Amino acid sequence: MYWSDWGEVPKIERAGMDGSMRAPLITHNLTWPNGLAIDHDKGRIYWADGGTKAIEYANLDGRSRTVLIGSELPHPFGLAVFERKIYWTDWDTSSIHTADKLTGKDRTVLRSGVSGLMDVRVFHRGRQPVQSMCRSQNGGCSHLCLLAPLVLGAQSHTCACPIGIKLLISLDVPYIVDVVLPLPPLKNAIAADVDRKTGEIYWTDTAEDLIQKATQDGKNIENIIFDGLETADGIVVDSTGRKLYWTDAGRNSIEVAELDGRNRKVLVWSGLESPRAITLHYYHGLMFWSDWGKNARIEQADMDGKNRLTLISDGLGWPNGLAIDRAAGRLYWNDGKRKTIESSDLYGRDRKVIVRNVPHPYGLVIVGSHMYWTDWQTKALHRADKASGNSSTIIRGNLEGLMDIRSVQADNVAENACGSDNGGCSHLCLRNPSGYSCACPTGTVLREDGETCNTPPSTYLLFATRSTLARVSLDTPELWDVTLPIPDVRNAIAVDFHWAKQKIYYTDVQLDIIRSVDMHNLSNTYTLISTNLTTPDGLAVDWIADNIYWTDAARKLLEVARLDGSCRKVVIKDGLDVTQGACHFPKKRVWSYHIYTPPPLFMSNSYLYWTDWGDNPKIERSLLDGSARRTVVGTDLGFPNGLALDYGARRLYWADALRDRIETSDLHGKNRVHLVPEATHPFGLTQYGDHIYWTDWYKKSVERADKTTGKDRIVIRTDLDGVMEIRAVAAGRQAGWTPCAVNNGGCSHLCMFQQQTYDCTCPDVPDDRPCSTGRYRLWITQVLANALVVLTSTAEEGEIEVRISVGKTGPDSGKDPSDYDEETEESTVPIILDTNDNIINIPNLIGDGINIKNPMSKDRNDMEESGSLAHREIIIFIITMTVSLVVLGSSALAVIMLYRRRTRAKKYLYTTGRSVLTFSNPNYNASNSDVGPGGAQPDKKPFLWKRLKYDKSQ
């Protein structure tokens, strides 16, 4: 066979059809050798060169090179020979040409104007089959019969095995016979090991990114690890402790799991470059591995990942195979670059070279007094004396694609240190030099009892990666991504959670559904919404009212429903700027549901925020029923994707994929700052603690930076294909309270809070239950020490309005109620409704309690008279207390107690029961001055629409 190579050193080569006898044919005066063709009649090989713009030929051994058509062809590519003609394609002319194969004359264009021309072949019935050794019974080969070059004028052939087919060679008999295990076709099996108790075979496949197992008869094949693998080069089975260990050179990690793949844990995740071979010494509780990165080394750690130690760090090139001689207490390794097999004791001392000038050793194993190794170059299995390296011999040759090797000895299984009860551990029981230790799956923490794991993590990053959902725990230091075993995820985009209910929610734009997942049982899923849904790409959970909001980009709607999917209602349907087309990236997304509690006399001011990157990109917000809609940020935006809210600091964050930056402002769009000015292509965004986290499409990564300065930027995880939305999952992210939290606010269907009021509303499609409607209002504004309390009621039956208004802001100040969150001063006061005597009690404001009758028990005139009386009583009381304090000269203790009563958080009740509810009181001093750039900046680079489009079928 002949082939062209137009790499750094362009050449034409040939080899036997079994890959043997490879040799260069033409090595000079070549640029882009493209098409090749053989003239069997003349015994010549022709080639077309797109760089030299010529067609040449030579004898089949490379001699007698001749230029047929020289330096005048625009760009020849494909080439064929038939009878007296040569045929070639030309990229520049988009034509098929022909000429005389001997002289290059009589050139003719057979066909022109053929776009995309590549190769060309001549079909003819004159090409008859020839006899070969492989035509009869496949040459006696079990799998592949490959023709080889003639040997002494006689035909030859080679039997070969497909990549990944294992050979079993018995050492129990004096003769050597290999048996091909009846395993299915494997794409790129690299490492293998055997469970010495069951005889089951485990192997890694780096083409499929799998760890699989099967019985020796090839039956009962199972996928053990099928997510979160990149280049699993090494694998070892702990037959005693019933565990599976492996190295991953792509993720630079060493991991362990149960033999069925459960309880997966990363043991070593830092300081690795290209870990490869791994082996265990169960008796000592140690594991050893090789790393052939830039700083090649051999390392050791306890089998639970602790007490890591470098054994060999000098004189190494490509340390491949690794083996332990348990009887002699020595460690063996081979080096593919230094072409040696060496040995040391288990501490890296007493180092010896056993065999030199080994062409390219890879796998290695010690059995009895011998060592066995595989060699890539000799394509053979070798054996030699393990102490001296003498008596070297080839056990089996002609083995294509040789990789790892393992010995199977059924009599060397020790007693399990963890006993029959898994050492009392709830999850992993791992061997170590002193016995064993309990360990937890990646991202989870061991409790103080040293045996039980906290699952799931208490704080983690949740993100979608198209075909999976994954998390990165913030409870543990490794910050490692773990794929969640959620079934039937096709194209997940948006994610959110409900901490109190321990549920994860996500949208799938291929199935066009919204689902929930049980955090404690990830296989337990429930489909909330599956009808009248086209492209659900934005999602937000109202954890207080137990509602869920989503956007439908194709239908141009923003909807809400209960958490079980019932009571669907369109919240916003006008002015949603979504580009037409079935396969576009969504332009309208609900990214965040925001509940926070400003000065405690306000109920939780709940907002819905979303981004819109249509013709006029902007960030908007509204109340939870879609009212009070307003633009928060409307200038200098490109494609605002991710959106995040810092509830404590009252800051808004967003990622702009066109401007390639992350920005922040206050909740009104003021005090705007370019926080991370060079984010490649940010998509999802979230905030937790002192940091912001975002996903990046181009880098396929999750990154982190300081939420205030944008500095201390690090990459959390990489190689995350299709990473989309991200959320920080923690109990502290879902605090607050509204009347909708108690019995759904008394509403039959939907309860929607609106700062000082909440509405009972009905779904768009009625169900079989009567629907209750109405608005319930409690106005409470600024209360200072000299507050004037006025109690009134509304004209509508069933409503109560309480006003405690003195100061710069109130219901009558002319300000937008949606701005109360930033315009009021902080203070505290308890408001308690006593249903037994129907009295509102406001105690300890400026003295003893003040009782005011509930206006709902009187008519309007009685109410107003009662309100005036209350007004006078409060003024008198204020004056009396003030004079008393001046005359008596209050003691320091009284002053301290009075101050404490004014400033500490109080309890509120807003139901007909007696329960008391607490509002948080975050400290925040807003600034009115803009510190960010004032003007729009030009785009840093041209942006293709294709960058942000996604196809549901991809």
Secondary structure as GFF3:
##gff-version 3
##sequence-region A 1 954
A	DSSP	beta_strand	2	5	.	.	.	ID=ss1
A	DSSP	beta_strand	11	14	.	.	.	ID=ss2
A	DSSP	beta_strand	23	26	.	.	.	ID=ss3
A	DSSP	beta_strand	33	39	.	.	.	ID=ss4
A	DSSP	beta_strand	44	49	.	.	.	ID=ss5
A	DSSP	beta_strand	54	59	.	.	.	ID=ss6
A	DSSP	beta_strand	66	69	.	.	.	ID=ss7
A	DSSP	beta_strand	76	82	.	.	.	ID=ss8
A	DSSP	beta_strand	85	90	.	.	.	ID=ss9
A	DSSP	beta_strand	95	100	.	.	.	ID=ss10
A	DSSP	beta_strand	108	111	.	.	.	ID=ss11
A	DSSP	three_ten_helix	137	140	.	.	.	ID=ss12
A	DSSP	beta_strand	144	151	.	.	.	ID=ss13
A	DSSP	beta_strand	154	160	.	.	.	ID=ss14
A	DSSP	beta_strand	167	169	.	.	.	ID=ss15
A	DSSP	beta_strand	178	180	.	.	.	ID=ss16
A	DSSP	beta_strand	189	194	.	.	.	ID=ss17
A	DSSP	beta_strand	201	205	.	.	.	ID=ss18
A	DSSP	beta_strand	210	214	.	.	.	ID=ss19
A	DSSP	beta_strand	222	225	.	.	.	ID=ss20
A	DSSP	beta_strand	234	238	.	.	.	ID=ss21
A	DSSP	beta_strand	243	248	.	.	.	ID=ss22
A	DSSP	beta_strand	253	258	.	.	.	ID=ss23
A	DSSP	beta_strand	265	268	.	.	.	ID=ss24
A	DSSP	beta_strand	275	281	.	.	.	ID=ss25
A	DSSP	beta_strand	286	291	.	.	.	ID=ss26
A	DSSP	beta_strand	297	302	.	.	.	ID=ss27
A	DSSP	beta_strand	309	312	.	.	.	ID=ss28
A	DSSP	beta_strand	319	325	.	.	.	ID=ss29
A	DSSP	beta_strand	330	335	.	.	.	ID=ss30
A	DSSP	beta_strand	340	345	.	.	.	ID=ss31
A	DSSP	beta_strand	352	355	.	.	.	ID=ss32
A	DSSP	beta_strand	361	367	.	.	.	ID=ss33
A	DSSP	beta_strand	370	375	.	.	.	ID=ss34
A	DSSP	beta_strand	380	385	.	.	.	ID=ss35
A	DSSP	beta_strand	393	396	.	.	.	ID=ss36
A	DSSP	three_ten_helix	422	424	.	.	.	ID=ss37
A	DSSP	beta_strand	428	432	.	.	.	ID=ss38
A	DSSP	beta_strand	435	439	.	.	.	ID=ss39
A	DSSP	beta_strand	445	446	.	.	.	ID=ss40
A	DSSP	beta_strand	453	454	.	.	.	ID=ss41
A	DSSP	beta_strand	459	464	.	.	.	ID=ss42
A	DSSP	beta_strand	469	473	.	.	.	ID=ss43
A	DSSP	beta_strand	481	484	.	.	.	ID=ss44
A	DSSP	beta_strand	492	498	.	.	.	ID=ss45
A	DSSP	beta_strand	503	508	.	.	.	ID=ss46
A	DSSP	beta_strand	513	518	.	.	.	ID=ss47
A	DSSP	beta_strand	525	529	.	.	.	ID=ss48
A	DSSP	beta_strand	536	542	.	.	.	ID=ss49
A	DSSP	beta_strand	547	552	.	.	.	ID=ss50
A	DSSP	beta_strand	557	562	.	.	.	ID=ss51
A	DSSP	beta_strand	569	572	.	.	.	ID=ss52
A	DSSP	beta_strand	588	596	.	.	.	ID=ss53
A	DSSP	beta_strand	605	612	.	.	.	ID=ss54
A	DSSP	beta_strand	618	623	.	.	.	ID=ss55
A	DSSP	beta_strand	630	633	.	.	.	ID=ss56
A	DSSP	beta_strand	640	646	.	.	.	ID=ss57
A	DSSP	beta_strand	651	656	.	.	.	ID=ss58
A	DSSP	beta_strand	661	666	.	.	.	ID=ss59
A	DSSP	beta_strand	673	676	.	.	.	ID=ss60
A	DSSP	beta_strand	682	688	.	.	.	ID=ss61
A	DSSP	beta_strand	691	696	.	.	.	ID=ss62
A	DSSP	beta_strand	701	706	.	.	.	ID=ss63
A	DSSP	beta_strand	714	717	.	.	.	ID=ss64
A	DSSP	beta_strand	726	730	.	.	.	ID=ss65
A	DSSP	three_ten_helix	731	733	.	.	.	ID=ss66
A	DSSP	three_ten_helix	739	741	.	.	.	ID=ss67
A	DSSP	three_ten_helix	743	746	.	.	.	ID=ss68
A	DSSP	beta_strand	750	754	.	.	.	ID=ss69
A	DSSP	beta_strand	757	761	.	.	.	ID=ss70
A	DSSP	beta_strand	774	777	.	.	.	ID=ss71
A	DSSP	beta_strand	789	792	.	.	.	ID=ss72
A	DSSP	beta_strand	801	804	.	.	.	ID=ss73
A	DSSP	three_ten_helix	817	819	.	.	.	ID=ss74
A	DSSP	alpha_helix	820	823	.	.	.	ID=ss75
A	DSSP	beta_strand	832	834	.	.	.	ID=ss76
A	DSSP	beta_strand	839	842	.	.	.	ID=ss77
A	DSSP	beta_strand	850	853	.	.	.	ID=ss78
A	DSSP	three_ten_helix	855	857	.	.	.	ID=ss79
A	DSSP	alpha_helix	860	888	.	.	.	ID=ss80
A	DSSP	alpha_helix	892	903	.	.	.	ID=ss81
A	DSSP	beta_strand	907	908	.	.	.	ID=ss82
A	DSSP	beta_strand	917	918	.	.	.	ID=ss83
A	DSSP	three_ten_helix	945	947	.	.	.	ID=ss84
###
